[in-house]
Amino acid sequence: MNKRNKLKIINDPVYGFITIPSELIFDLIEHPYFQRLRRISQMGMSYLVYPGAHHTRFHHALGCVHLMRKAVGILRFKGTAISEQEEEALLIAILLHDIGHGPFSHAMEHSIIEGVSHETISLKFMQSLNNIFEGRLDLAIQIFTKKHPKKFLQQLLASQLDIDRLDYLKRDSFFTGVAEGNINSERIITMMNVANNELVIEEKGIYSVEKFLVARRLMYWQVYLHKTGLVAEQLLIRIFKRAKFIAQNGGKIKSSLHLDFFLRQNISDEELDLKVLDTFSKLDDYDVVSAIKRWTTHEDFVLQRLCSMLINRNLLKIKLKNKPIKASKFEEKLQEVMENFEISKEEANYFVFSGTTSNTAYHAKDEQIKIMYKNGKTKDVAKASDQFNLKALSQPVIKYYISYPKFYN
């Protein structure tokens, strides 16, 4: 019997040809848990704003593995001790870091399983895979849960300048066509080093880090928090909320077997056992889109109208303000919807809602990005930079929004 070739070469649109580094990594990629990521969009509903943004979590995970291999190579070249076992663990951890994302990624993160982050679900998947692969993911889980003694390994995986961000900014910039987000990830990786068990950037890489932070800010306001994408994701959340209400109150609602499971039950962190995890692993964007298409003809007015809005991109109007929305303005819009649609106040709240959105490009008070000088001393990038705007980027920017049907002025 012929042994399957596991040393594959993949043509990535961002980096060109990349390779799968080991048979274990190949087997993890082949597992149904990971293959599901081909059907999970990377950027939620952003494709309604940027038509090219149809790339997946599968793309992103493979790109992260590619960049992590480069980072390990650079650090070894500069004298940092990283064993073969630690390298493979790092690659496994970065490969699986987003495996817990549900349909449309962040857009439905707390809707399918309430109050449980994708990181928590990712860990559950990793622990399940560790049992399947007889403990070969032990070290990867140790790094993922920040219990490894080498802090810099954990920082490569999750920090303010980690491999995850270096890939998604460059990748999302590529697929959206937003040039402002196109960072030089290879330059940043080349400038990486380790000092006092922490990941640092050498002094000559400071301008690349400045560009990275500015690009991150621009991508958030221009792409990730774009008001049209924001209102589309809010519609998606409200569609699921309404469908769940109907399903749990004796109404008739049809969907896939896997989506139906989560519509009829409220799953908490404590209830996230292997059976629930297996059901979640079969849930993807296709389940949600096919259900929404079906519900455009549902007898429930609220669900039918919300689904039609999203499918036909006839979205709600959304206004962003620098100050909180006045209660009188909100009540005015609510009354108009109640009268025009002839629905209750509870139902009108699906169409009229307000909230806040915020962005902090650099959390200076949290784990810092450290610049290392030739004398070995380190300094926070915000203090090391001669750009005054870096300090401003560490201040949160909050915007308030109100959303309501378009036919109102």
N, C-alpha and C positions, 0 to 999 in steps of 0.2 A: 504494500500500500504506500502510495506517494505521500511524503510529508509536505504539508502545506507551507508555502513560502511566506514567512512572517516578516521579512525584511523589506517592507513596502516603501515606495517613494510616492509622495503626494505632491501634486502641483497646486500650491496655494497662491491665490491671486495677489496677495500682499507681499509675500516673501519669496515667491518662486518655488523651486523644488525643495521639499523638506522630507526628512526620513523618520521612520518610526525606530526608536533606539534599541528596543529589546523585545523579546518574545512575550514577556509578561505585559508590557505596555500594549502590544498588539492584541493580546487576549482580552485585556480590559476594554480596549476600543471596540472589539467585536461583540462584547457582551450586550444583550438587549437593553440593560440599564443605560449604557452609554449611547447606543445607537438611537435611542429616543431623542437625544439632543439634536439630531438631524431635523426633528420636527418641532423644535422649540425656537422661536425667533429670538434673536439676540436683543433687539431693540423694541420689543413690544409693538405698539401701534404707530411707531414713528414712520412706517412706510406710507401712511396716509399723508405725511408731509413731504418726505423724501422717498420717491418711488423706488430708488435703488436699495433701500434698507431692508432687504429680505434675507440677509445672511443669518446664520444660526449659531446657537451655542456650540455646536459641533465644530464649526469653523474656528471659533474663538479658542476653544480648548486645545485644539491642535496647534494653533499659532502660539499659545502660551508655552506649550512643551518645547517648541522650536526656540523661543527666546530664552527659556530657562536653561536649555543646553548651552547656549551661547554664554549666559551669565556664569554658569559653573566653569566653563572653559577659561573665561577671563580671570576669574578669582583664583583658579588653580595656577594659571600662568603667573599671577602676582604673588604666589607663595602661600595662599590659603589652603589649609588641609581640608579636603572634602573627599571622603571615601567613596568607592563605587556603590556601596550600599546606600549611603546618604544621597548620592546623586539620583539613583533610581527612585528612592523614596520621595525626593523633591519633585521629580517628573511625574510620579503617580499622584502626588498631592495636587499639583497644578493642573494635571489632566482632569481630575475629578472634583475640583473646587466648586464648580457650578452645576454638578450633576443633580442637585436638589431643586433646580428651577422648575417651576410648573409652566403651564401654557402661557405664552406671551411674557415670559420672564417676570420682571418686577411689576408689571401691570396687574397681575393677579396673585402676587406673592402671599398676601394675607387673606385672600378670598376663599381659595380651595381648602386650605387648612388654616383656620383662624389663629392669629397670634404666633405662628411658627415661621421662623425665617428660613430662607433657602439654605443658609449655612448649616442649620440644625438638621435639615432633611439630607443635605449632602453627607454629613457625618453618618447618618443612619445608613445611607447607601454604601458608604465606604466600609462600615462595620459589617454589613451584609456580604459585600464582596470579599472582605477579609476572611470570613468563614468559608466562602466558596473556594478561595485560593489558599486555604490552609495557613493563615497567619502571615502571608507574604506582604501584607499591607500594614503591619504593625508599626514600622518606622514612619511610614507616610502619615498615619493617623496621629502619631506622636508629634510630628511637625505641624500638622493641620490644627491640632488642639493646643498648640503653643506650649508643649511640655518637653520639647527637646532642649538640651543645654546650650546648643549653638544658636544664639538669638538671631544671627544674621540669616540662617536658613529660613526661619519663620518670617523674617522681614522680606525676603525674596518672594515669599508666598503671599503675605498680607501686611502691607504697610502703606505709607503715603506715596511711596515710589516703588511699587512692586511690579512684578512681571504681568500680573493681571491688567493693571492700568496701562502699562506700556503697550500691550496688545490691543485692548479694546479702543483706546483713543485713536490709534493709527488705523485700525480696521474699520471702526465706525466712520471715521473721516473719509476713508476710501470709498465705502459703499454709499454714504450719503452725498459725497461730492463736496463736503464742507472743508475747504482747504485749511481753514484756521486751526483745525484739530490735528493736522499732519505733523506729528512729533518725530524727532530723530531717535527712535528707540535704540538703534544699534550704537549710536554715539553715547547715549546715557549708559548703556550696559558696559561699553568699553571703558567708561570712567569709573565704574564701580570698584570698590575695594572694601577691606574689612579692617576696623580698628577697635580694639577693646571689645571684641566679640559682637560688634555692631556693623551693619551695612552703612557705608559712607560713599560719598561722591568726591573724587579728587578735584582740587581747586579749579583746574582748567575746564572742568565739565559744568561749572556753575551756570553758564549762559544757556546750556541745553536744558538744565533743570528749570531755569526761569521761563524758557519757552514752553516747557511741559506744563507748568502751573498756569500760565496764561491761556494755553490751549485748552486745558481742562475747564477753566472758567468759561471760555467762549463756547465750548461744546455743550456745556450744561445749559446755558441760557439759549443758545441757538438751536440745539438739537434735543437733548434729553428732557429739558423743561419747556420746550416750545409749547405755546398755549394750545395749538391745535392738537398736538399729541397728548397734552395733558387732559383736555376735555374728552378725547377719544378713549383714553384709559379710564377716565371716570365713568363714561358710558358703559364700558365693558364691566367694570365693577358693579354698577347698578343693574345691569342685565343679569349677572349671576345672582345678585342679592334678590331680585324679583323672582327669578326662576326658582330659587331656593325657597322663597316664601310660598310660592304656589305649590311646590312639591311637598312641603311639610305641612300644608294646610288642606290636604285632600283634593287639590286641583290636579287636572290631567296635564302632564308635560312629558314630552318624548325627547330622549337624547341617547347617546351611546351608553352602553352598560357601565363603563368606567366613570363617565361624567355623572350618570344617574346616582351612583354610589355616594358621591360627594354632595349632590344636591339634596339628598334625603337624610344626610347625617351631618352633625356638627362635630368634626374631629378636632380634638385637642392634642397637645404635645404628649400627654400621658397615654393617649389611645393610638399613637403612631407606632403600631406593632408591625411585624413582618407582613401580615395579611394586608393591612392598609398600605404599607410601603409598596407591595407588589401591585396593588390596584393603581396607586399613584404613578408607578413606573410605566403604566400603559396609557396614561393620559397625556395628550399633547395638543398643539394648536388645532389640529384637524378636528378633534372632538368638539372643541368650542365653536369653531367657524361653522361646521355642519349643523350644530344645534342652533346657532343664531340664525342661519338661513331658514331652518325649519320654523323657528319661532316668529318669523316675520308675518306669518299668517295665524298666529295663536289668537285664541278668543279673548285673552286678557289684553285690554287696551294698552296698559302701561308697557308690558313686555313686548307686544307687537310693535308699538311705536319706537321704543328704544332700539330694538333690533333692526328695524327698517332704517333708522337714522344712521346706525353704524355701517350696515351693509352697503348703503347707497352714498355714504360719506356726506349725508345731509345733517351735519353735526349741530350741536347746540352752540349758541354764541357764547363767547367767554371774554371777559374784560379783566385785565390785570391792573391793579392799583398799588400805589406805595403806602396807602393807609387802609386800615380795616374797613370793610364794607359796612355801610350804615344799615342798621336793623330795619329802618323804614323803607329803604331801597329794596331789601330782600323781601319784605312783606308785600310790597307793591307788586313785584314780579310774581310772587306766589299766588296772589289774588287773581292776577290776570290769567295765569295758567289754569287755575281752578274754574274760572268763569268760561274761558274759551274752550277748554277740553271737557268741561262739565264733569270734573273729577273731585275727589276729596282732597283735603290738605295733605294727608298722608301720601296719597298717590302723586300729588303735585311736587312733593319733595324729591321725587326721582328726576324731575326735569329742571328744578330750580335748586341750586346749591351753591354754597360758598366755601372757601377754605384758604389755606396758605401754601405757598411753595417757597423753598429756600435753597440756597447754595453757598457753601463755603469751600473755596478752591484749595485752601491750605489750613489745616488745623494745627496752628503753631503751639497750642497748649497741650496737644496730644503728643504722640510719637513724632519727633521732628525728622526732617531731612537734613542730615549733617554733611557739611562740606569739610573735607580734610585738606589742610595746608601742607606744604613741603616739610615743615618742621614737626609734623605729626599731630598738631593740635586740630581740634574740630570746633565748628561753630554752626549754629542753626542757619539755614539758607536765607531766612528773612533778615537776619542780622548781617550775614556775610555779603549779601547782594547790595549793589549800589542803586538798585531799582526801588524807589520808594513805594511803588505799587504792590510789591510783594507783601508788605505789612498790611496793606489794604485788603489783599486777597484773603487774609486770615480772619477778616471780619465777616460774619454771616450777613447775607443779603436776603431779606424776606419780602415777598410780594404777595398781595392778597388778591383773590379772584372771586368773581361771581359768574355763574353760568345759567343760561335760560334759553328757551326756544328762539330761533333766529327771527321769526316774523315780528318781534317786538323791537322798537327803537330804543 
